[in-house]
């Protein structure tokens, strides 16, 4: 007798995102090349703004590498151990990317304060040259990533986009800093711009951390209102009560819902399940659902079921 084949593949738990893969490979190659250029330029020019940008670019290389791993894992099918597949790794990677952004921004802020206290001379010509090249590279990469997010939903691409928005602003900041130093001779503009860049990077990192944290904590996604969904299920013929309902995201655009419903004993339970599933799919795009039909006399859920039956009796009187 052949072994039982458990069905954990009835709905797709994979992401085939060819556009995202192509985008990340292009982005990773260009970023790695320019990171090396910027680190050398930052050391030679002694510019904190340029070094902070190079540190941010180095974190981009790490972030993009993790994102590539997440994308390839997301294409692997589910198995008996990982029944949801490997989609959640995308969220773990995004959380790490956001955390990296936050840590780097704190480091830049700290170094900026130190430079305010002890200013250092800067080779502004080299600083301006490297930052100008960086601006062009980061502008191209930001446009490429922005277009990719419009074609495919992926939190990793979004986190990478925030990295490069930060890089683009960093390049602009370094250019402005170099020009101000040239015309005024005040070196404090270098750490000042660095601190402003750090604040922008931290904002982006905090946003990515929040989004990935909510998914990891299996919070209800922002676009759904649980009370409204509960009320819509109640409107299905035969449904008398909805309880023990949970809605969460396994990954971006992969949602799951479970619910227990008390139904009338005079209606076919399979019809209720079918009607609820059709409503959730059509109205909310939720396809992965588990609906458990119950009767309060059998599955009373403790005091909840007893209270429900009491209220039902009062209503009939």
C-alpha beads as a LAMMPS data file, in Angstrom:
LAMMPS data file: protein, C-alpha beads

317 atoms
316 bonds

1 atom types
1 bond types

-500.0 500.0 xlo xhi
-500.0 500.0 ylo yhi
-500.0 500.0 zlo zhi

Masses

1 110.0

Atoms # bond

1 1 1 0.000 0.000 0.000
2 1 1 1.494 3.354 -1.021
3 1 1 2.123 6.012 1.662
4 1 1 -0.353 8.859 2.094
5 1 1 0.556 11.973 0.104
6 1 1 -0.448 14.962 2.178
7 1 1 -1.848 17.843 0.159
8 1 1 0.024 21.002 1.097
9 1 1 0.283 22.106 -2.534
10 1 1 -3.385 22.717 -3.335
11 1 1 -2.592 26.434 -3.533
12 1 1 0.673 27.994 -4.744
13 1 1 3.123 28.578 -1.888
14 1 1 5.884 29.714 -4.212
15 1 1 6.831 32.940 -5.953
16 1 1 8.153 32.843 -9.509
17 1 1 9.426 36.379 -9.847
18 1 1 11.660 36.488 -12.902
19 1 1 11.560 40.278 -13.142
20 1 1 12.637 40.659 -9.507
21 1 1 15.534 38.225 -10.016
22 1 1 16.768 40.035 -13.100
23 1 1 16.490 43.391 -11.336
24 1 1 18.421 42.203 -8.292
25 1 1 21.255 40.671 -10.348
26 1 1 21.759 43.934 -12.261
27 1 1 21.543 45.952 -9.063
28 1 1 23.939 43.677 -7.161
29 1 1 26.611 43.844 -9.884
30 1 1 26.565 47.637 -10.177
31 1 1 26.410 48.129 -6.414
32 1 1 29.372 45.870 -5.699
33 1 1 31.502 47.674 -8.290
34 1 1 30.665 51.159 -7.046
35 1 1 31.028 50.201 -3.374
36 1 1 34.699 49.370 -3.986
37 1 1 35.177 52.671 -5.855
38 1 1 33.474 54.682 -3.104
39 1 1 35.384 53.068 -0.225
40 1 1 38.696 53.888 -1.923
41 1 1 37.500 57.436 -2.709
42 1 1 36.249 57.983 0.834
43 1 1 39.555 56.899 2.375
44 1 1 41.625 59.021 -0.020
45 1 1 39.457 62.145 0.376
46 1 1 38.928 61.679 4.164
47 1 1 35.243 62.577 3.735
48 1 1 32.869 61.220 6.373
49 1 1 29.900 61.870 4.097
50 1 1 31.528 59.774 1.375
51 1 1 32.608 57.056 3.825
52 1 1 29.134 56.925 5.342
53 1 1 27.701 56.524 1.851
54 1 1 30.216 53.763 1.085
55 1 1 29.237 51.983 4.315
56 1 1 25.627 52.246 3.248
57 1 1 26.532 50.864 -0.184
58 1 1 28.376 47.954 1.469
59 1 1 25.225 47.174 3.440
60 1 1 23.338 47.244 0.135
61 1 1 25.592 44.498 -1.211
62 1 1 24.815 42.375 1.854
63 1 1 21.109 43.199 1.659
64 1 1 20.907 42.403 -2.049
65 1 1 22.754 39.128 -1.494
66 1 1 20.228 38.114 1.169
67 1 1 17.379 39.221 -1.091
68 1 1 18.690 37.019 -3.899
69 1 1 18.783 34.022 -1.552
70 1 1 15.216 34.817 -0.441
71 1 1 13.969 35.041 -4.031
72 1 1 15.474 31.693 -4.996
73 1 1 14.182 30.013 -1.840
74 1 1 10.710 31.428 -2.546
75 1 1 10.621 29.444 -5.812
76 1 1 11.156 26.129 -4.009
77 1 1 7.974 24.078 -3.552
78 1 1 6.594 23.248 -0.079
79 1 1 7.403 19.908 1.541
80 1 1 6.368 17.825 4.531
81 1 1 8.408 20.046 6.892
82 1 1 7.867 23.495 5.332
83 1 1 4.232 23.234 4.285
84 1 1 4.029 26.935 3.433
85 1 1 7.187 26.644 1.343
86 1 1 10.001 29.137 1.903
87 1 1 8.033 32.342 1.430
88 1 1 8.614 33.553 4.987
89 1 1 12.379 33.815 4.360
90 1 1 11.593 36.884 2.252
91 1 1 10.225 38.570 5.372
92 1 1 13.114 37.479 7.599
93 1 1 15.546 38.934 5.040
94 1 1 13.589 42.178 4.837
95 1 1 13.669 42.497 8.626
96 1 1 17.461 42.022 8.623
97 1 1 17.811 44.567 5.812
98 1 1 15.769 47.133 7.723
99 1 1 17.773 46.453 10.878
100 1 1 20.998 46.944 8.907
101 1 1 19.769 50.321 7.663
102 1 1 18.919 51.418 11.210
103 1 1 22.292 50.320 12.628
104 1 1 24.249 52.033 9.834
105 1 1 22.307 55.268 10.298
106 1 1 23.115 55.239 14.038
107 1 1 26.820 54.700 13.238
108 1 1 26.812 57.580 10.727
109 1 1 25.104 59.841 13.280
110 1 1 27.723 58.975 15.921
111 1 1 30.622 59.590 13.543
112 1 1 29.042 62.890 12.503
113 1 1 28.919 64.085 16.116
114 1 1 32.603 63.164 16.532
115 1 1 33.527 65.123 13.384
116 1 1 31.616 68.154 14.702
117 1 1 33.781 68.057 17.810
118 1 1 37.041 67.396 15.933
119 1 1 36.837 68.651 12.293
120 1 1 39.239 67.077 9.785
121 1 1 40.521 68.358 6.388
122 1 1 38.834 66.948 3.259
123 1 1 39.838 66.563 -0.408
124 1 1 36.613 68.071 -1.725
125 1 1 37.564 67.630 -5.440
126 1 1 37.875 63.860 -5.121
127 1 1 34.837 63.869 -2.855
128 1 1 32.800 65.707 -5.518
129 1 1 33.997 63.448 -8.352
130 1 1 33.149 60.186 -6.564
131 1 1 29.800 61.472 -5.286
132 1 1 28.811 62.637 -8.802
133 1 1 29.488 59.178 -10.215
134 1 1 27.575 57.719 -7.263
135 1 1 24.614 59.951 -7.981
136 1 1 24.364 58.659 -11.570
137 1 1 24.699 55.006 -10.501
138 1 1 22.171 55.330 -7.676
139 1 1 19.693 57.203 -9.857
140 1 1 19.767 54.398 -12.437
141 1 1 19.371 51.701 -9.777
142 1 1 16.534 53.548 -8.021
143 1 1 14.614 53.824 -11.315
144 1 1 15.190 50.131 -12.100
145 1 1 14.006 49.010 -8.650
146 1 1 11.046 51.395 -8.678
147 1 1 9.803 49.922 -11.958
148 1 1 10.238 46.398 -10.597
149 1 1 8.072 47.120 -7.519
150 1 1 5.256 48.229 -9.837
151 1 1 5.424 44.962 -11.811
152 1 1 5.801 42.468 -8.935
153 1 1 4.926 42.661 -5.220
154 1 1 7.998 41.843 -3.147
155 1 1 9.040 43.269 0.223
156 1 1 12.677 42.482 -0.519
157 1 1 12.609 44.679 -3.618
158 1 1 10.935 47.395 -1.544
159 1 1 13.649 47.177 1.106
160 1 1 16.319 47.300 -1.616
161 1 1 14.564 50.334 -3.107
162 1 1 14.700 52.091 0.275
163 1 1 18.416 51.295 0.448
164 1 1 18.989 52.988 -2.898
165 1 1 16.719 55.934 -2.182
166 1 1 18.971 56.445 0.839
167 1 1 22.038 56.080 -1.406
168 1 1 20.654 58.556 -3.924
169 1 1 19.984 61.110 -1.203
170 1 1 23.433 60.387 0.232
171 1 1 25.050 61.155 -3.129
172 1 1 23.097 64.402 -3.404
173 1 1 24.098 65.273 0.166
174 1 1 27.778 64.594 -0.491
175 1 1 27.698 66.736 -3.648
176 1 1 26.042 69.613 -1.762
177 1 1 28.540 69.185 1.086
178 1 1 31.529 69.342 -1.299
179 1 1 30.204 72.484 -3.004
180 1 1 29.520 74.222 0.325
181 1 1 32.995 73.337 1.607
182 1 1 34.556 74.691 -1.605
183 1 1 32.767 78.060 -1.404
184 1 1 32.817 78.580 2.387
185 1 1 35.814 76.618 3.642
186 1 1 33.678 75.280 6.526
187 1 1 34.325 71.564 6.992
188 1 1 31.413 71.093 9.399
189 1 1 29.105 70.753 6.376
190 1 1 30.518 67.247 5.861
191 1 1 29.287 65.804 9.212
192 1 1 26.108 67.929 9.043
193 1 1 25.104 66.371 5.714
194 1 1 26.052 62.949 7.088
195 1 1 23.669 63.351 10.028
196 1 1 20.820 64.422 7.711
197 1 1 21.527 61.376 5.508
198 1 1 21.500 59.151 8.607
199 1 1 18.055 60.438 9.603
200 1 1 16.644 59.659 6.140
201 1 1 18.206 56.179 6.100
202 1 1 16.854 55.446 9.592
203 1 1 13.328 56.412 8.472
204 1 1 13.452 53.950 5.589
205 1 1 14.904 51.208 7.781
206 1 1 12.241 51.729 10.439
207 1 1 9.491 51.409 7.824
208 1 1 10.877 48.109 6.512
209 1 1 11.348 46.797 10.069
210 1 1 7.742 47.647 10.916
211 1 1 6.293 45.961 7.796
212 1 1 8.321 42.770 8.210
213 1 1 7.772 42.704 12.004
214 1 1 3.998 42.807 11.570
215 1 1 4.121 39.893 9.129
216 1 1 6.434 37.878 11.381
217 1 1 4.052 38.524 14.301
218 1 1 1.168 37.355 12.070
219 1 1 -0.696 40.620 12.534
220 1 1 -3.761 41.338 10.414
221 1 1 -2.498 43.034 7.204
222 1 1 -3.268 46.758 7.077
223 1 1 -5.557 46.512 4.031
224 1 1 -7.992 44.192 5.804
225 1 1 -10.543 45.077 8.489
226 1 1 -11.293 42.013 10.586
227 1 1 -14.648 43.251 11.898
228 1 1 -15.894 43.929 8.352
229 1 1 -14.816 40.477 7.147
230 1 1 -16.481 38.922 10.185
231 1 1 -19.706 40.776 9.382
232 1 1 -19.566 39.688 5.718
233 1 1 -19.225 36.041 6.804
234 1 1 -22.225 36.501 9.132
235 1 1 -24.280 37.629 6.128
236 1 1 -23.781 34.259 4.409
237 1 1 -26.996 32.215 4.535
238 1 1 -26.980 29.715 7.391
239 1 1 -24.229 31.400 9.411
240 1 1 -25.334 32.338 12.916
241 1 1 -22.024 33.357 14.498
242 1 1 -18.330 33.791 13.631
243 1 1 -15.598 33.304 16.235
244 1 1 -11.969 32.262 16.694
245 1 1 -11.105 34.010 13.430
246 1 1 -7.504 34.663 12.394
247 1 1 -6.084 36.436 9.351
248 1 1 -2.386 36.782 8.629
249 1 1 0.168 37.108 5.834
250 1 1 2.614 34.290 5.189
251 1 1 4.465 36.658 2.882
252 1 1 3.593 39.715 0.814
253 1 1 0.334 39.014 -1.110
254 1 1 -0.001 35.494 0.393
255 1 1 -2.808 35.584 2.965
256 1 1 -4.421 32.893 5.111
257 1 1 -7.664 32.946 7.092
258 1 1 -9.173 30.515 9.578
259 1 1 -12.557 30.812 11.289
260 1 1 -15.092 28.819 13.286
261 1 1 -18.752 29.410 12.459
262 1 1 -21.925 28.326 14.223
263 1 1 -24.457 27.367 11.544
264 1 1 -28.139 26.550 11.460
265 1 1 -28.905 22.842 11.776
266 1 1 -31.307 23.182 8.845
267 1 1 -28.678 23.991 6.212
268 1 1 -26.102 21.862 4.421
269 1 1 -22.673 22.665 5.947
270 1 1 -20.787 22.170 2.677
271 1 1 -22.933 24.873 1.074
272 1 1 -21.969 27.292 3.851
273 1 1 -18.259 26.577 3.430
274 1 1 -18.497 27.020 -0.345
275 1 1 -20.390 30.313 -0.016
276 1 1 -17.913 31.722 2.539
277 1 1 -14.898 30.749 0.432
278 1 1 -16.384 32.281 -2.720
279 1 1 -17.164 35.534 -0.889
280 1 1 -13.660 35.797 0.633
281 1 1 -12.024 35.103 -2.728
282 1 1 -14.137 37.520 -4.773
283 1 1 -14.342 40.396 -2.295
284 1 1 -10.957 40.199 -0.551
285 1 1 -8.743 38.020 -2.740
286 1 1 -8.205 35.586 0.153
287 1 1 -7.852 32.097 -1.312
288 1 1 -6.196 30.111 1.459
289 1 1 -9.008 29.607 3.977
290 1 1 -9.981 27.042 6.596
291 1 1 -13.596 27.280 7.725
292 1 1 -14.777 25.008 10.529
293 1 1 -18.558 24.691 10.780
294 1 1 -19.990 23.928 14.215
295 1 1 -23.160 23.828 16.240
296 1 1 -23.144 25.442 19.667
297 1 1 -24.791 22.391 21.272
298 1 1 -21.837 20.202 20.221
299 1 1 -18.899 22.608 20.069
300 1 1 -19.874 25.083 22.745
301 1 1 -16.400 26.657 23.205
302 1 1 -17.048 26.878 26.914
303 1 1 -18.946 29.912 28.146
304 1 1 -18.938 31.477 24.634
305 1 1 -21.222 28.799 23.188
306 1 1 -23.489 28.819 26.227
307 1 1 -23.858 32.587 26.005
308 1 1 -24.604 32.310 22.289
309 1 1 -27.366 29.728 22.891
310 1 1 -28.823 31.867 25.692
311 1 1 -28.954 34.936 23.425
312 1 1 -30.473 32.837 20.639
313 1 1 -33.193 31.573 22.984
314 1 1 -34.004 35.125 24.148
315 1 1 -34.258 36.302 20.545
316 1 1 -36.836 33.612 19.723
317 1 1 -38.976 34.463 22.757

Bonds

1 1 1 2
2 1 2 3
3 1 3 4
4 1 4 5
5 1 5 6
6 1 6 7
7 1 7 8
8 1 8 9
9 1 9 10
10 1 10 11
11 1 11 12
12 1 12 13
13 1 13 14
14 1 14 15
15 1 15 16
16 1 16 17
17 1 17 18
18 1 18 19
19 1 19 20
20 1 20 21
21 1 21 22
22 1 22 23
23 1 23 24
24 1 24 25
25 1 25 26
26 1 26 27
27 1 27 28
28 1 28 29
29 1 29 30
30 1 30 31
31 1 31 32
32 1 32 33
33 1 33 34
34 1 34 35
35 1 35 36
36 1 36 37
37 1 37 38
38 1 38 39
39 1 39 40
40 1 40 41
41 1 41 42
42 1 42 43
43 1 43 44
44 1 44 45
45 1 45 46
46 1 46 47
47 1 47 48
48 1 48 49
49 1 49 50
50 1 50 51
51 1 51 52
52 1 52 53
53 1 53 54
54 1 54 55
55 1 55 56
56 1 56 57
57 1 57 58
58 1 58 59
59 1 59 60
60 1 60 61
61 1 61 62
62 1 62 63
63 1 63 64
64 1 64 65
65 1 65 66
66 1 66 67
67 1 67 68
68 1 68 69
69 1 69 70
70 1 70 71
71 1 71 72
72 1 72 73
73 1 73 74
74 1 74 75
75 1 75 76
76 1 76 77
77 1 77 78
78 1 78 79
79 1 79 80
80 1 80 81
81 1 81 82
82 1 82 83
83 1 83 84
84 1 84 85
85 1 85 86
86 1 86 87
87 1 87 88
88 1 88 89
89 1 89 90
90 1 90 91
91 1 91 92
92 1 92 93
93 1 93 94
94 1 94 95
95 1 95 96
96 1 96 97
97 1 97 98
98 1 98 99
99 1 99 100
100 1 100 101
101 1 101 102
102 1 102 103
103 1 103 104
104 1 104 105
105 1 105 106
106 1 106 107
107 1 107 108
108 1 108 109
109 1 109 110
110 1 110 111
111 1 111 112
112 1 112 113
113 1 113 114
114 1 114 115
115 1 115 116
116 1 116 117
117 1 117 118
118 1 118 119
119 1 119 120
120 1 120 121
121 1 121 122
122 1 122 123
123 1 123 124
124 1 124 125
125 1 125 126
126 1 126 127
127 1 127 128
128 1 128 129
129 1 129 130
130 1 130 131
131 1 131 132
132 1 132 133
133 1 133 134
134 1 134 135
135 1 135 136
136 1 136 137
137 1 137 138
138 1 138 139
139 1 139 140
140 1 140 141
141 1 141 142
142 1 142 143
143 1 143 144
144 1 144 145
145 1 145 146
146 1 146 147
147 1 147 148
148 1 148 149
149 1 149 150
150 1 150 151
151 1 151 152
152 1 152 153
153 1 153 154
154 1 154 155
155 1 155 156
156 1 156 157
157 1 157 158
158 1 158 159
159 1 159 160
160 1 160 161
161 1 161 162
162 1 162 163
163 1 163 164
164 1 164 165
165 1 165 166
166 1 166 167
167 1 167 168
168 1 168 169
169 1 169 170
170 1 170 171
171 1 171 172
172 1 172 173
173 1 173 174
174 1 174 175
175 1 175 176
176 1 176 177
177 1 177 178
178 1 178 179
179 1 179 180
180 1 180 181
181 1 181 182
182 1 182 183
183 1 183 184
184 1 184 185
185 1 185 186
186 1 186 187
187 1 187 188
188 1 188 189
189 1 189 190
190 1 190 191
191 1 191 192
192 1 192 193
193 1 193 194
194 1 194 195
195 1 195 196
196 1 196 197
197 1 197 198
198 1 198 199
199 1 199 200
200 1 200 201
201 1 201 202
202 1 202 203
203 1 203 204
204 1 204 205
205 1 205 206
206 1 206 207
207 1 207 208
208 1 208 209
209 1 209 210
210 1 210 211
211 1 211 212
212 1 212 213
213 1 213 214
214 1 214 215
215 1 215 216
216 1 216 217
217 1 217 218
218 1 218 219
219 1 219 220
220 1 220 221
221 1 221 222
222 1 222 223
223 1 223 224
224 1 224 225
225 1 225 226
226 1 226 227
227 1 227 228
228 1 228 229
229 1 229 230
230 1 230 231
231 1 231 232
232 1 232 233
233 1 233 234
234 1 234 235
235 1 235 236
236 1 236 237
237 1 237 238
238 1 238 239
239 1 239 240
240 1 240 241
241 1 241 242
242 1 242 243
243 1 243 244
244 1 244 245
245 1 245 246
246 1 246 247
247 1 247 248
248 1 248 249
249 1 249 250
250 1 250 251
251 1 251 252
252 1 252 253
253 1 253 254
254 1 254 255
255 1 255 256
256 1 256 257
257 1 257 258
258 1 258 259
259 1 259 260
260 1 260 261
261 1 261 262
262 1 262 263
263 1 263 264
264 1 264 265
265 1 265 266
266 1 266 267
267 1 267 268
268 1 268 269
269 1 269 270
270 1 270 271
271 1 271 272
272 1 272 273
273 1 273 274
274 1 274 275
275 1 275 276
276 1 276 277
277 1 277 278
278 1 278 279
279 1 279 280
280 1 280 281
281 1 281 282
282 1 282 283
283 1 283 284
284 1 284 285
285 1 285 286
286 1 286 287
287 1 287 288
288 1 288 289
289 1 289 290
290 1 290 291
291 1 291 292
292 1 292 293
293 1 293 294
294 1 294 295
295 1 295 296
296 1 296 297
297 1 297 298
298 1 298 299
299 1 299 300
300 1 300 301
301 1 301 302
302 1 302 303
303 1 303 304
304 1 304 305
305 1 305 306
306 1 306 307
307 1 307 308
308 1 308 309
309 1 309 310
310 1 310 311
311 1 311 312
312 1 312 313
313 1 313 314
314 1 314 315
315 1 315 316
316 1 316 317
